[in-house]
Amino acid sequence: MELRHLRCFLAVAQELHFARAAEKLHIEQSPLSRAIKELEEELGVRLFDRNTRSTRLTRSGQVFMDHVPRVFAALTQARDSVRAVSAGYQRQLRIALSEDISQARLTALLSGCREEEPDTEIRLYEVPLAQQIKGLESDLYDLGFSQWTDVGEALSAVPAWSDTIVVVMPLRHPLLAYEKPPLNEVLRYPLVLCDPEVCEGCCRQLDRVLRATDMEPIVAERVASHDLMVTLVAAGYGLGFSTEAHVSTSSHPEIVTRPLAGRTPLLTTYLIHRIGDPSETLRRFVERALINAPDRPANDAQDTSPGSTT
C-alpha cells in the first residue's frame, strides 16, 4: 500500500465522484480508478459501490475512512515536529480545536504561553469533534478545546471558561424594545441556529436553554459557522444566539446583542485531554488554561487534572 493509494481513496471518499476526484488530484480518471482497484485488491474488500448514477462508500470503506485522515495527520505532524526542532524549539504542544471556540479567550491564552514559554511551539489543528476525540485517544494531539463533554473513559473534559449567551438581532428589530428580552418572546421569531453535525457541543448546551420553555423553536436556517449566522441575522433571516466574547470579534455593523431575561445562560468551553501522566509542558499549559475556570457542577467534581486516573 502506497501513499498515492491513500490519497486517491481520500479524494474519492470526499468527492463521491471519480471525475471530480481526478480533477482534484490533477490526474486522469483512468489511473485513479486503477489505484482504487489496486487498493481494494490489497485489502480484499470493496471500498466503493459505484454505478452510472452515483458513488458511495461501502461499510468497509466507511471504516477505512475513519483511519486514513489520521495517517496524513501523523505525517503532517512528523514534518512539523522536525521543522520545529530545526527552528530551535525545545518542546511542542499539539492542540485540536473543534466547534466555534472564542477567539478572544484563545488569543489571551496563547499569547501568555508564548510569552512565558517561548521555546515551546504550539501547533493548532481545526478538526471535527469526532476526529479530535480519536486523535486525542491515539496521541495525535496533546489536548483539545470543545463544547462537548461526552468524551469516553480515556479522556477527561474540564470546564475551561464560560461565556454569557446573548441574543443576536438585526438592527430595528421589535425585540430591541427590551433591555433583556424574555426567552418566550425570542422564540416567537425564526432562529438561525448552528448545525448539530458541526457544533455538537454548542447545540446541546443551547438546546438546554431553549427547553426552558414549552415553546417549539422556529428554525429558519442551520449554519456551520458563527460568521454565517451573523450574516443571516443581519440580513433579516432570523435571530441567533452567541456570546459577547464571540460577537466582539465579528464587528458587524448591522447586528445588536441583548442578554436574556431571568437566569443568565452560559456556554461552557471544555479542555479535553488524556487521563494519565502528562508532560511538564502539558501540565503547565493546562494549569494556565484553567486558572480562571468556572466551578464545575457537583456531579462533575472529581479530579480531572492530566495526572488523574479517576
N, C-alpha and C positions, 0 to 999 in steps of 0.2 A: 504494500500500500504506500503510495507516494503522496506528497502534499498536493500535487496537482489533482489527484483524485478527490481529495477532501475539498479543495477549492471549487471544483466542478459540482460536487454534491451540494455544497453550501449555496452556490448560486442558483441551482435548480430548485432547491428546497425553499429558498426565499422568494423566488420569482414564480414558481409553479408553472413555468412556461419555458420550454427549451430554447426557443428563438430569442426570447428576451435575456435568458441566462447567458447564451452565447455572446450576445451583444454586450452584456455587462462585462464579460471576461475578455472581450476583444478577440474572439476566436470564431471559427466556423462552427456550425451546428453539428457537422459530422464528427469531428474529434471530441466534441463534448459528449455526444451520445456514446461514442466508443469508450470514453473514460468512465462514464456511469456503468456501462456494461461490464467493464473490467472490474470495477469496484464491487458490483453485485456478485460477480463470479467468485471473487476472492472471499467475500463474506458469506457466500452461499445462501443469500436471501434476495428477494426483490425489494428494492427501496422505493420504487415509484409505481403507481398504477397510471398507465398512460393510454389514452385513446385519441381519436381525431379531434375531440372537443375539449379535453381537459387533462391536466396532470395533477396528481395528488400523492402525498406521502402514504405509504403503507404503514401498518403498525410498526414494523421493523424500522422503516425509515424515520418515523417519529422518535423512536428510541435512539437511533443513531444521531438524530438532530440534537438531542439533549446533550450529547457529548462533544460533537465536532467544534462548536464555537469555543469551548474551553481549551481545545488543543491550540487554536490560534491565539487565544488569550494568553496561554502559558508561553508561547513563542514570543509574543509581543513583550511580555514581562521579562523574559530572559534577555531580550535585546535591550530593554530599558535599564535593567539592572547593570549590565555590562557598561552601558554608556554612563550610568550614574557613577560607577567606580572610576571610570576614566575621567569624569569631570571633577573628581575629588570628594564626592560624598562618601561618608563612612557607613551610613545606615539608610534604610529605605522603609517607608510605610506605604502600603497599597490600600487605598480607601475606595470602597464602592459606594456609589450614590444612586438611590432609586427614588422615584416619585419627585415632586417639586419641592426640594429642600430649600429652606430660607437662605437666600444668598447673603443677606446681611449677617446672619448668625455664623454661617460657614466662613465668610470672609474674615470676621474677627478672630475666629478660632485658628484659621490657617496663618493669619498674619502673626499671631502670638507664637505659634510653633516655629515659624521661620526666624523670628527674632531671637527666641530662646535656644533653638537647636539648629543653627544654620548648616551644620554638617549632615542633617537628615533630609533626604529627598522625599517629598510627598508626591505620590502618583495618584491621580484621581481617575476613576472609571465610572462613567454613566452607563448603567446596565439595568435591564428589567429586574424586578424584585426576585423572581424565581432564579435568575442567573446569579444574583447577588448571594442568595442563600446557599446555592450549590457551590459557588466559588469560595465562600467562607468555610464551608464544611470541608472542601478539598484543598484548602490553603492557597488558593489563588489570590485571595485578598486577606488583609490583616484585620480589617474591621469595615463596617458599613454604616450608613445612615438611611433610615426609612421611617415611615409612619406605621409600620406593620409590626405586630408583636408575636404572631404565631410562627416561631422560627424553629421549632423542633427541640429535641433533647440535647443536641450537641452544641447549641448556640444559646446565647443569652441576649435579651433585648432590654436595655436600661434606658429610662427616660433621660434625655439629654437637655431638652428645653421645651417649653410650651409657649404658644402664642395665642392671643385672643382672636377668636373667629369673628369676622365682621361681614356685613352685607355689602356687596359691591353693586352700585346703581348707576344708571346713566344720569347725566345732568337733567334737571327739570322733571324728575320722577315724582309722582304723588307722595311716595313714602318719605321724601325728604322733609315733609312737614313734621315728622317725628325726629326728635333728637336720638331716641333709641327705639326703633320700630319693634313692635311685638312680633314674635315668630309667626303667629297665626295670620297676621296681616301680610307678612312677607310671602307666605305660602299661597296667597290668593293670586300671585303673579307667576308667569312661566319662569323656570330656572335654567341656567346654563351650568351644568354640573360636570365634574371630572369623570373620565371614563374609568370604571372599576377595573378593567383589564390592565390599565396603565398605572393608575394610582390607587391600588387596592387598600392600603392602609388609610389614606386620606378619606376615601369613600366610606370606609367602615366607621371611622370616627365621626364624619359628618352625618351619616345615617342615624347615629345615636342622638345627635342633636335634633334632627328633623322628626324623629319618632316621639319627641316630647309632646307633640300634639297628635290628635286623631285625624288630621287632615292629610290627604294624599298629595305629595308634591306633583306639580305640573312640570314635567321635564321637557324643555324645548330643544335642548341640544346636549350631547355628551362630547366632551373635548379631551384631547390628550395632553394639553399644556395650559399652564396658567396664562401665558400671553394670549392664546386664542380665546380663553374665557373672557379676559379683559376686553379684547377686541369686539367680541359679540355682544357683551353687555353695553359697551359704549355705542354700538350700532343699534341698540334697542331690541335685541332678540330676547332678553330676559334679565333677571337678576342673578348674581353669582355670589359665591362665598369664598373668602380668602382670609389672610391675616394682615394686620397693619405692616408687619415686617416685610411681607412678600409684596404687597401692593406698592410700598415705598420704592421698590426697585423698578416698577413699571413706568412711573411718571407719565401716565396717560392723562391728558387734559380733559377728557370727556367723561370721566368717572368720578364718583364720590363714594366714600365708605361711611357706614354707620354701625356702631356696636348694637347688638341685640338687647332688648329689654330683658329684665329678670337676671337670673343667674348667668354669669359670664361663661360662655362655652369656650373651651380651649382645644387647640390642635397640638398634639404632642409629637415631637420627633424623637426617635429612639436610636441609640447607638447599639449596634449589633456586633458581637464578637464571639469567638470560640471560647468555650469553657475549658480552662486548663492553665498551665504556666505560661504567662506572656513574656515576651522580651522586655527589657527595661525601657526600650524606646516606646513600645506599645503601651506599657503600663503608664508612663508619664503622659502620653497623649490622651489616654482615657481619663486620667485624673484631671487633666486640663480641660477636657471636653465636658466633664461632669461637675465642674466646680460650682456652677450656678444651676445645677439640675433641679427640677421640681421634685417635691415629695412624691413618692410612689404610693399607690393605694395599698391598703393593709394586706390584700391578698397577693401582692407582688413585692413584699417587703423582704424576701430572702436576699442573702448576699449574692450579688451578681457581678462582682468585680472580676477582672480577667482571670485571676487565680482561683476563683471559687469553683467548687465541684458540686454545688447544691443548686 
